Amino acid sequence: MQEVLEYVRKKMPSLVDEKNGRIHLGEFRTDRLLYVTSEEFIDFFEHVICYVLILEEFRKMKNGKDVQRE
């Protein structure tokens, strides 16, 4: 898991919360309704998409290395 975190940190440092060393995709306020047009939702959705794309890139990179070892 640490290897994934380091890869995400290299690709998009804003996704890593340095205080606790975890991926941070966003926050939602609980004192108002959430709409798909709200800034919080748009930021969260953008971060989720970026995170998934980075994970897919990491997976392909690791699978490529594993294939070369055989």
N, C-alpha and C positions, 0 to 999 in steps of 0.2 A: 504493500500500500504506500509506503514511503517513496518508492520509485515513481509511482503514479503522481503523487503530490509534487515531487520535484519536477516532473515533466510538465504538469499543469502550471506550476510556478514559472517555468521557463517560457512557456507559450503564451500565458495570459496571467500575469502576476496579480491582477485585480480580483481574480477568483479565489485567491488564497487569503484567508484570515490569519495574519501572522501572530495574532495574540494567542490563538489556540491551535494553530497548525492544521486547520480544516478548510475544506471547500466551503465558500460562502456564496450562495446564489442570489440572495436578496432577503428583504424583510417586508412584511406586510403589517400595516397598522390595523389594530383591532377595533378602533373607535369610529370607523366609517366603512361604508360599503366599498367593495372592490369591484372595479369595472375593468374589462379588457383594454380599455383606452387609458386607464390610469398609469401614471409614470412608474409606480411600483411594479405593476403587472408587466409592463413592457420591458423594464429592466430585468425582471426575473426571467421572463421568457427568453430574452436575448442571451442571458447568462446560461440558461439551460441548454440552448442550442449550441453555444460555443463550447460548453463543457462536454456535451455528447460528441461533437466533432473532434475535439482534442482527444477524448478517450478512444475514439475509433482510430485516429491517427496513431496513438500509442499502441493499440492492439495490433494494427498492421505492422508497425515497426517491430514489435516483439515477435510476432509470428514470422516475419521475414528473417529475423536473427535466428529463431529456432529452426527454421527450414535450412538455413545455411550451415548450421552445426551438424546436421545429419549426414 
